[in-house]
Amino acid sequence: MEAKAHLRYARISPRKVKIVVDLIRGKDIAAATAILVNTPNAASELVLKLLKSAVANAEANHNMDVEKLYVSQVFACPGPILKRIMPRAQGRAFRINKRTSHITIAVAEKA
């Protein structure tokens, strides 16, 4: 049994989120929390909040023991891209892509 939490349309690039997400995959909850608290990336705050939500879902909805939980799945997928235009010299316009992410965390009990 797995408990999941999703974060949709986060205004951060999935490339930046994947760096943080790879650090906690397969770790138990205490270790994953410690890693996220001490990681200086902007994505670590979002992932930490999402991890706490997944743990709360496991405890409340599936009656899982918090001490036995570990991060079974975690991934970041690209969301829609907000396309903006930056004026440049001689009447040109350059595109700026503001990328978004969909982040998913699943926690499960160790057997």
GROMACS elastic network, one bead per residue, 0.5 to 0.9 nm:
[ bonds ]
;  ai    aj funct       b0    kb
    1    62     6  0.80047   500
    1    64     6  0.89795   500
    1   107     6  0.86827   500
    1   108     6  0.62057   500
    1   109     6  0.75418   500
    2    58     6  0.74491   500
    2    62     6  0.83648   500
    2    72     6  0.80258   500
    2   106     6  0.61003   500
    2   107     6  0.55789   500
    2   109     6  0.77242   500
    3    54     6  0.61433   500
    3    55     6  0.75308   500
    3    56     6  0.89177   500
    3    57     6  0.61077   500
    3    59     6  0.87529   500
    3    61     6  0.81207   500
    3    62     6  0.73313   500
    3   105     6  0.83354   500
    3   106     6  0.54779   500
    3   107     6  0.54109   500
    3   108     6  0.65312   500
    4    53     6  0.84246   500
    4    54     6  0.53574   500
    4    55     6  0.84212   500
    4    57     6  0.71621   500
    4    58     6  0.77487   500
    4    73     6  0.88566   500
    4   104     6  0.70957   500
    4   105     6  0.56144   500
    4   107     6  0.64597   500
    4   108     6  0.89942   500
    5    50     6  0.63793   500
    5    51     6  0.75185   500
    5    53     6  0.62940   500
    5    55     6  0.86698   500
    5    57     6  0.75878   500
    5   103     6  0.84106   500
    5   104     6  0.58689   500
    5   105     6  0.54400   500
    5   106     6  0.65350   500
    5   107     6  0.88532   500
    6    50     6  0.71804   500
    6    53     6  0.89045   500
    6    54     6  0.83935   500
    6   102     6  0.72437   500
    6   103     6  0.57876   500
    6   105     6  0.65616   500
    6   106     6  0.88366   500
    7    10     6  0.67035   500
    7    46     6  0.84679   500
    7    47     6  0.87711   500
    7    50     6  0.70077   500
    7   101     6  0.80925   500
    7   102     6  0.56540   500
    7   103     6  0.50401   500
    7   104     6  0.63755   500
    7   105     6  0.87859   500
    8    79     6  0.77513   500
    8   100     6  0.84232   500
    8   101     6  0.66186   500
    8   103     6  0.64932   500
    8   104     6  0.85272   500
    9    12     6  0.85233   500
    9    78     6  0.87613   500
    9    79     6  0.61025   500
    9    80     6  0.75700   500
    9   100     6  0.54289   500
    9   101     6  0.54107   500
    9   102     6  0.56833   500
    9   103     6  0.85385   500
   10    13     6  0.82276   500
   10    14     6  0.89973   500
   10    46     6  0.84243   500
   10    79     6  0.81695   500
   10    99     6  0.86959   500
   10   100     6  0.53398   500
   10   101     6  0.50599   500
   10   102     6  0.64368   500
   10   103     6  0.78724   500
   11    98     6  0.76107   500
   11    99     6  0.65330   500
   11   101     6  0.66194   500
   12    15     6  0.84940   500
   12    16     6  0.71364   500
   12    17     6  0.72818   500
   12    42     6  0.85263   500
   12    43     6  0.74163   500
   12    98     6  0.80220   500
   12    99     6  0.61968   500
   12   100     6  0.52760   500
   12   101     6  0.61728   500
   13    16     6  0.54581   500
   13    17     6  0.65746   500
   13    18     6  0.89094   500
   13    78     6  0.75234   500
   13    79     6  0.89290   500
   13    98     6  0.77929   500
   13    99     6  0.50703   500
   13   100     6  0.55148   500
   13   101     6  0.60738   500
   14    18     6  0.60297   500
   14    19     6  0.88170   500
   14    76     6  0.58385   500
   14    77     6  0.62123   500
   14    78     6  0.56532   500
   14    79     6  0.82938   500
   14    99     6  0.75760   500
   14   100     6  0.68401   500
   14   101     6  0.51833   500
   14   102     6  0.78276   500
   14   103     6  0.83893   500
   15    18     6  0.53509   500
   15    19     6  0.69025   500
   15    76     6  0.83275   500
   15    78     6  0.86457   500
   15   101     6  0.89575   500
   16    19     6  0.56162   500
   16    20     6  0.72634   500
   16    41     6  0.82874   500
   16    42     6  0.84094   500
   16    43     6  0.69256   500
   17    20     6  0.54630   500
   17    21     6  0.61156   500
   17    22     6  0.86965   500
   17    41     6  0.87422   500
   17    42     6  0.84817   500
   17    43     6  0.54446   500
   17    44     6  0.78656   500
   17    47     6  0.82305   500
   17    75     6  0.86514   500
   17    76     6  0.65804   500
   17   101     6  0.79815   500
   17   103     6  0.81777   500
   18    22     6  0.59539   500
   18    23     6  0.87035   500
   18    43     6  0.88395   500
   18    75     6  0.70851   500
   18    76     6  0.61529   500
   18    77     6  0.88732   500
   19    22     6  0.56086   500
   19    23     6  0.70098   500
   19    41     6  0.88987   500
   19    43     6  0.87052   500
   20    23     6  0.54201   500
   20    24     6  0.72875   500
   20    36     6  0.77686   500
   20    39     6  0.79829   500
   20    41     6  0.74195   500
   20    43     6  0.66767   500
   20    44     6  0.62068   500
   20    47     6  0.79302   500
   21    24     6  0.57457   500
   21    25     6  0.65492   500
   21    43     6  0.86746   500
   21    44     6  0.82742   500
   21    47     6  0.75116   500
   21    74     6  0.64893   500
   21    75     6  0.66017   500
   21    76     6  0.76350   500
   22    25     6  0.55596   500
   22    74     6  0.80151   500
   22    75     6  0.82198   500
   23    26     6  0.88311   500
   23    27     6  0.84866   500
   23    32     6  0.79314   500
   23    35     6  0.75628   500
   23    36     6  0.84649   500
   24    27     6  0.54997   500
   24    28     6  0.83081   500
   24    29     6  0.88190   500
   24    31     6  0.79385   500
   24    32     6  0.51460   500
   24    33     6  0.84312   500
   24    35     6  0.72713   500
   24    36     6  0.79403   500
   24    71     6  0.71355   500
   24    74     6  0.81366   500
   25    28     6  0.88380   500
   25    32     6  0.81314   500
   25    70     6  0.86588   500
   25    71     6  0.58163   500
   25    72     6  0.68269   500
   25    73     6  0.65957   500
   25    74     6  0.62051   500
   25    75     6  0.87794   500
   26    32     6  0.87751   500
   26    70     6  0.64314   500
   26    71     6  0.50951   500
   26    72     6  0.56035   500
   26    73     6  0.74285   500
   26    74     6  0.87478   500
   27    30     6  0.82013   500
   27    31     6  0.62066   500
   27    32     6  0.57732   500
   27    70     6  0.56442   500
   27    71     6  0.56730   500
   27    72     6  0.80636   500
   28    31     6  0.55462   500
   28    32     6  0.61071   500
   28    33     6  0.86310   500
   28    67     6  0.85337   500
   28    68     6  0.77336   500
   28    69     6  0.60862   500
   28    71     6  0.61138   500
   28    72     6  0.89764   500
   29    32     6  0.50734   500
   29    33     6  0.60127   500
   29    34     6  0.85516   500
   29    51     6  0.82236   500
   29    55     6  0.81985   500
   29    66     6  0.80361   500
   29    67     6  0.78423   500
   29    68     6  0.83808   500
   29    69     6  0.61128   500
   29    70     6  0.52919   500
   29    71     6  0.67201   500
   29   107     6  0.85329   500
   30    33     6  0.52216   500
   30    34     6  0.62398   500
   30    35     6  0.86923   500
   30    67     6  0.84222   500
   30    70     6  0.86285   500
   31    34     6  0.50988   500
   31    35     6  0.61682   500
   31    36     6  0.86564   500
   32    35     6  0.51234   500
   32    36     6  0.61922   500
   32    37     6  0.86305   500
   32    48     6  0.84629   500
   32    51     6  0.85709   500
   32    70     6  0.84440   500
   32    71     6  0.78966   500
   33    36     6  0.51750   500
   33    37     6  0.61087   500
   33    38     6  0.86564   500
   33    48     6  0.66567   500
   33    51     6  0.79303   500
   33    52     6  0.85742   500
   34    37     6  0.52433   500
   34    38     6  0.63108   500
   34    39     6  0.86555   500
   35    38     6  0.53742   500
   35    39     6  0.61033   500
   35    44     6  0.88101   500
   36    39     6  0.51854   500
   36    40     6  0.82652   500
   36    41     6  0.87830   500
   36    44     6  0.53413   500
   36    45     6  0.72745   500
   36    47     6  0.75690   500
   36    48     6  0.60523   500
   37    40     6  0.80084   500
   37    44     6  0.72856   500
   37    45     6  0.76907   500
   37    48     6  0.74995   500
   38    44     6  0.87153   500
   39    42     6  0.86462   500
   39    44     6  0.64139   500
   39    45     6  0.89138   500
   40    43     6  0.86302   500
   40    44     6  0.71910   500
   40    45     6  0.89476   500
   41    44     6  0.55342   500
   41    45     6  0.78729   500
   42    45     6  0.62091   500
   42    46     6  0.76055   500
   43    46     6  0.53228   500
   43    47     6  0.62169   500
   43    48     6  0.85714   500
   44    47     6  0.50807   500
   44    48     6  0.58959   500
   44    49     6  0.85325   500
   45    48     6  0.51548   500
   45    49     6  0.62705   500
   45    50     6  0.86264   500
   46    49     6  0.53063   500
   46    50     6  0.62428   500
   46    51     6  0.86649   500
   47    51     6  0.60138   500
   47    52     6  0.86427   500
   47   103     6  0.79160   500
   47   105     6  0.84156   500
   48    51     6  0.50198   500
   48    52     6  0.62885   500
   48    53     6  0.86251   500
   49    52     6  0.52422   500
   49    53     6  0.63322   500
   49    54     6  0.88299   500
   50    54     6  0.62573   500
   50    55     6  0.87123   500
   50   103     6  0.84102   500
   50   104     6  0.80932   500
   50   105     6  0.71325   500
   51    54     6  0.50830   500
   51    55     6  0.62529   500
   51    56     6  0.86042   500
   51    71     6  0.85173   500
   51   105     6  0.66344   500
   51   106     6  0.84191   500
   51   107     6  0.84153   500
   52    55     6  0.51234   500
   52    56     6  0.61518   500
   52    57     6  0.85946   500
   53    56     6  0.50498   500
   53    57     6  0.61379   500
   53    58     6  0.86425   500
   54    57     6  0.50010   500
   54    58     6  0.62092   500
   54    59     6  0.86849   500
   54   105     6  0.67428   500
   54   106     6  0.66773   500
   54   107     6  0.66281   500
   55    58     6  0.50664   500
   55    59     6  0.62347   500
   55    60     6  0.86021   500
   55    64     6  0.88911   500
   55    66     6  0.70269   500
   55    69     6  0.78910   500
   55   106     6  0.88604   500
   55   107     6  0.69856   500
   56    59     6  0.51335   500
   56    60     6  0.59583   500
   56    61     6  0.81296   500
   56    66     6  0.87506   500
   57    60     6  0.52690   500
   57    61     6  0.54679   500
   57    62     6  0.72392   500
   57    63     6  0.88733   500
   58    61     6  0.56672   500
   58    62     6  0.51384   500
   58    63     6  0.63740   500
   58    64     6  0.55851   500
   58    65     6  0.81260   500
   58    66     6  0.78576   500
   58    69     6  0.86593   500
   58   107     6  0.73960   500
   58   108     6  0.79532   500
   59    62     6  0.59252   500
   59    64     6  0.50526   500
   59    65     6  0.66897   500
   59    66     6  0.66875   500
   60    63     6  0.58337   500
   60    64     6  0.79548   500
   61    64     6  0.82726   500
   64    67     6  0.88559   500
   64    68     6  0.80029   500
   64    69     6  0.77671   500
   64   108     6  0.82559   500
   64   109     6  0.70254   500
   65    68     6  0.56478   500
   65    69     6  0.68049   500
   65   109     6  0.73710   500
   66    69     6  0.54031   500
   66    70     6  0.88258   500
   66   109     6  0.82114   500
   67    70     6  0.87079   500
   67   109     6  0.86238   500
   68   108     6  0.80940   500
   68   109     6  0.52346   500
   68   110     6  0.55956   500
   68   111     6  0.83316   500
   69    72     6  0.87190   500
   69   107     6  0.62353   500
   69   108     6  0.53934   500
   69   110     6  0.62393   500
   70   106     6  0.86756   500
   70   107     6  0.55077   500
   70   108     6  0.57315   500
   70   109     6  0.63537   500
   70   110     6  0.69321   500
   71    74     6  0.70586   500
   71   105     6  0.72446   500
   71   106     6  0.61236   500
   71   108     6  0.66356   500
   71   109     6  0.89497   500
   72   105     6  0.79139   500
   72   106     6  0.56900   500
   72   107     6  0.51406   500
   72   108     6  0.58767   500
   72   109     6  0.86977   500
   73   104     6  0.78026   500
   73   105     6  0.57767   500
   73   107     6  0.68212   500
   73   108     6  0.87693   500
   74   103     6  0.75412   500
   74   104     6  0.56080   500
   74   106     6  0.62107   500
   74   107     6  0.86712   500
   75   102     6  0.83852   500
   75   103     6  0.59218   500
   75   104     6  0.55813   500
   75   105     6  0.68120   500
   76   101     6  0.63462   500
   76   102     6  0.55998   500
   76   104     6  0.64442   500
   76   105     6  0.89708   500
   77   100     6  0.87341   500
   77   101     6  0.56828   500
   77   102     6  0.51298   500
   77   103     6  0.64253   500
   77   104     6  0.84670   500
   78    81     6  0.82585   500
   78    99     6  0.74455   500
   78   100     6  0.60765   500
   78   102     6  0.61045   500
   78   103     6  0.87384   500
   79    99     6  0.70818   500
   79   102     6  0.57871   500
   80    98     6  0.89094   500
   80    99     6  0.68342   500
   80   100     6  0.59670   500
   80   101     6  0.77993   500
   81    97     6  0.61960   500
   81    98     6  0.57078   500
   81   100     6  0.60760   500
   82    96     6  0.83050   500
   82    97     6  0.59022   500
   82    99     6  0.63215   500
   82   100     6  0.78311   500
   83    95     6  0.67553   500
   83    96     6  0.59872   500
   83    98     6  0.62678   500
   83    99     6  0.85483   500
   84    94     6  0.84823   500
   84    95     6  0.57672   500
   84    96     6  0.50059   500
   84    97     6  0.63055   500
   84    98     6  0.74181   500
   85    93     6  0.61304   500
   85    94     6  0.56548   500
   85    96     6  0.57605   500
   85    97     6  0.86301   500
   86    92     6  0.86917   500
   86    93     6  0.56377   500
   86    94     6  0.51950   500
   86    95     6  0.61760   500
   86    96     6  0.67341   500
   87    91     6  0.70966   500
   87    92     6  0.62416   500
   87    94     6  0.64238   500
   87    95     6  0.88476   500
   88    91     6  0.63022   500
   88    92     6  0.51212   500
   88    93     6  0.54415   500
   88    94     6  0.66895   500
   89    92     6  0.59220   500
   89    93     6  0.81796   500
